[in-house]
């Protein structure tokens, strides 16, 4: 598998303020990666930049998607390439019903229509698909609504911004199931997956979703990357300060031996 998303030395500003400083990140096709980090570290800024939101100005560096330089493409053009996002705090859209968005996304594809109708029934979402987008929905319902829209559009590369934020444990299980459906190419062959990036602060959603690699963002840069289990264990024991040490040493944690070597270097 080749690299689907390749971010090279990316520097970004919003209203003249630096929000990303030399970010490098690569996601191979067929892998789902996690982006961890404390609040304010730049995770959402990276996601918004990848999606092409206009406030996020790339001052240097590149974003390549399937080998194509998309650094200065608009949001609509990126969406047409198959890039999509579920936002952490999506707005309420008055006058537009969820059903209308689903109808537009599905189009005339009978098989996809049947699949979406089954999801609505399985997740008991009939009650709010006729509401305006996100109007009067709880945190968990909003997350499910966002994911349902992604499932209908079937993007090639899906980013999820804090899918576990504001979601209770019962709803989180449903969200986790939907995330796995989103990244599944074939339910009978779970190892074959679409490509994605899950941004999370609490990492709760990772209890339900298999992750191929984890990246940690601190101070608007990638501090470390590697084995998800090792990184989560390190964070739980030592906090994000341990990842900052990795960044200062210029070494990512890929194996237990890497972790031991970092401790020796210290």
BELRA-V501158 format. One record per residue. SS is DSSP state (A for helix, B for strand, O for the rest). PHI is phi in whole degrees, -180 to 180 (999 if undefined). PSI is psi in radians with two decimals (NA if undefined). Layout:
BEGIN
[[SS | PHI | PSI] [SS | PHI | PSI]]
END
This chain:
BEGIN
[[O | 999 | 2.39] [O | -86 | 3.08] [B | -80 | 2.12] [B | -85 | -0.84] [B | -114 | 2.19] [B | -133 | 1.92] [B | -105 | 2.19] [B | -123 | 1.97] [B | 45 | 0.95] [B | -85 | 2.19] [B | -119 | 2.29] [B | -137 | 2.52] [B | -126 | 2.63] [B | -126 | 2.06] [O | 52 | 0.71] [O | 82 | -0.06] [B | -102 | 2.31] [B | -70 | 2.22] [B | -120 | -0.32] [B | -137 | 2.37] [B | -133 | 1.55] [B | 73 | 0.82] [B | -80 | 2.29] [B | -123 | 2.24] [B | -158 | 2.35] [B | -131 | 2.33] [B | -123 | 1.91] [B | -66 | 2.67] [O | -62 | 2.37] [O | 88 | 0.10] [O | -116 | 2.61] [B | -116 | 2.12] [B | -110 | 2.71] [B | -111 | 2.48] [B | -118 | 1.94] [B | -105 | 2.93] [O | 153 | 2.75] [O | -68 | 2.88] [O | -59 | 2.43] [O | 82 | 0.15] [O | -84 | -0.25] [O | 114 | 0.10] [A | -61 | -0.90] [A | -67 | -0.62] [A | -60 | -0.69] [A | -65 | -0.78] [A | -62 | -0.79] [A | -65 | -0.61] [A | -69 | -0.75] [A | -60 | -0.69] [A | -74 | -0.43] [O | 98 | 0.41] [O | -63 | 2.36] [O | -67 | -0.43] [O | -69 | -0.34] [B | -94 | 1.81] [B | -96 | 2.09] [B | -79 | 2.06] [B | -93 | -0.45] [B | -165 | 2.86] [B | 96 | 3.12] [B | -137 | 2.67] [B | -122 | 2.04] [B | -109 | 2.37] [B | -127 | 2.02] [O | 55 | 0.68] [O | 84 | -0.11] [B | -99 | 2.35] [B | -75 | 1.96] [O | -111 | 0.25] [O | -51 | -0.66] [O | -116 | 0.29] [O | -76 | 2.65] [O | -78 | 2.96] [A | -60 | -0.78] [A | -61 | -0.75] [A | -64 | -0.66] [A | -68 | -0.68] [A | -62 | -0.66] [A | -67 | -0.44] [O | -77 | -0.19] [O | 104 | 0.33] [B | -96 | 2.33] [B | -146 | 2.84] [B | -145 | 2.52] [B | -109 | 2.03] [O | -80 | 2.73] [O | -69 | -0.77] [O | -129 | 1.29] [O | -68 | 2.60] [O | -77 | 2.78] [O | -79 | 2.34] [B | -116 | 1.79] [B | -69 | 2.38] [B | 86 | -0.03] [B | -122 | 2.04] [B | -87 | 2.63] [A | -58 | -0.68] [A | -60 | -0.67] [A | -64 | -0.72] [A | -64 | -0.74] [A | -64 | -0.73] [A | -61 | -0.73] [A | -65 | -0.75] [A | -68 | -0.71] [A | -75 | -0.67] [O | 63 | -2.36] [O | -98 | 0.17] [O | -76 | 1.83] [A | -63 | -0.75] [A | -65 | -0.74] [A | -68 | -0.66] [A | -60 | -0.79] [A | -62 | -0.71] [A | -65 | -0.76] [A | -67 | -0.71] [A | -62 | -0.66] [A | -65 | -0.70] [A | -64 | -0.74] [A | -59 | -0.76] [A | -69 | -0.80] [A | -61 | -0.66] [O | -96 | 0.10] [O | 54 | 0.85] [O | -102 | 0.13] [A | -59 | -0.56] [A | -67 | -0.44] [A | -124 | 0.21] [O | -75 | -0.30] [O | -94 | 0.02] [O | -83 | 2.81] [B | -61 | 2.63] [B | -52 | 2.05] [O | 67 | 0.12] [O | -72 | 2.09] [O | 70 | 0.30] [O | -93 | 2.62] [O | -76 | 3.02] [A | -59 | -0.78] [A | -66 | -0.66] [A | -67 | -0.66] [A | -62 | -0.77] [A | -61 | -0.74] [A | -67 | -0.64] [A | -64 | -0.77] [A | -61 | -0.80] [A | -67 | -0.63] [A | -62 | -0.69] [A | -64 | -0.71] [A | -66 | -0.70] [A | -63 | -0.58] [A | -73 | -0.64] [A | -83 | -0.38] [O | 52 | 1.09] [O | -70 | 2.78] [O | -79 | -0.59] [B | -136 | 1.98] [B | -113 | 2.26] [B | -109 | 2.37] [B | -119 | 2.10] [B | -99 | 1.88] [O | 53 | 1.00] [O | -66 | -0.27] [O | -98 | 0.04] [O | -77 | 2.23] [O | 71 | 0.39] [O | -117 | 2.26] [O | -77 | 2.97] [A | -62 | -0.66] [A | -66 | -0.77] [A | -69 | -0.55] [A | -62 | -0.62] [A | -63 | -0.71] [A | -68 | -0.72] [A | -61 | -0.78] [A | -59 | -0.72] [A | -63 | -0.73] [A | -67 | -0.66] [A | -62 | -0.75] [A | -64 | -0.64] [A | -64 | -0.68] [A | -62 | -0.73] [A | -92 | 0.01] [B | -87 | 2.20] [O | -83 | -0.62] [O | -148 | 1.95] [O | -55 | -0.44] [O | -84 | -0.21] [O | -133 | 1.35] [O | -63 | -0.33] [O | -74 | -0.32] [O | -89 | 2.00] [B | -134 | 2.79] [O | -77 | 3.14] [B | -106 | 2.50] [B | -163 | 2.97] [B | -137 | 2.12] [B | -109 | 2.07] [B | -96 | 2.21] [O | -147 | 2.55] [O | -100 | -0.70] [O | -90 | -0.39] [O | 67 | 0.21] [A | -63 | -0.66] [A | -65 | -0.38] [A | -72 | -0.18] [A | -71 | -0.30] [O | -113 | -0.20] [O | -127 | 2.29] [O | -76 | 2.19] [O | -112 | 2.40] [O | -85 | -0.58] [B | -157 | 2.59] [B | -119 | 2.52] [B | -124 | 2.50] [B | -117 | 2.25] [B | -109 | 2.26] [B | -141 | 2.35] [O | 53 | 0.76] [O | 71 | 0.29] [B | -138 | 2.82] [B | -79 | 2.06] [B | -87 | -0.68] [B | -158 | 2.86] [B | -155 | 2.75] [B | 151 | -2.60] [O | -59 | 2.12] [A | -59 | -0.75] [A | -62 | -0.80] [A | -64 | -0.74] [A | -66 | -0.77] [A | -64 | -0.70] [A | -63 | -0.75] [A | -63 | -0.75] [A | -65 | -0.74] [A | -64 | -0.56] [A | -88 | -0.64] [A | -123 | -0.05] [O | 77 | -3.10] [O | -73 | -0.18] [A | -62 | -0.56] [A | -65 | -0.62] [A | -71 | -0.57] [A | -64 | -0.64] [A | -65 | -0.67] [A | -61 | -0.73] [A | -64 | -0.71] [A | -67 | -0.56] [A | -84 | -0.23] [O | 72 | 0.55] [O | -134 | 2.32] [O | -95 | 2.62] [O | -90 | 1.85] [O | -106 | -0.52] [O | -142 | 3.01] [A | -61 | -0.60] [A | -65 | -0.66] [A | -62 | -0.76] [A | -62 | -0.72] [A | -65 | -0.72] [A | -65 | -0.66] [A | -62 | -0.72] [A | -67 | -0.62] [A | -67 | -0.75] [A | -62 | -0.55] [O | -68 | NA]]
END
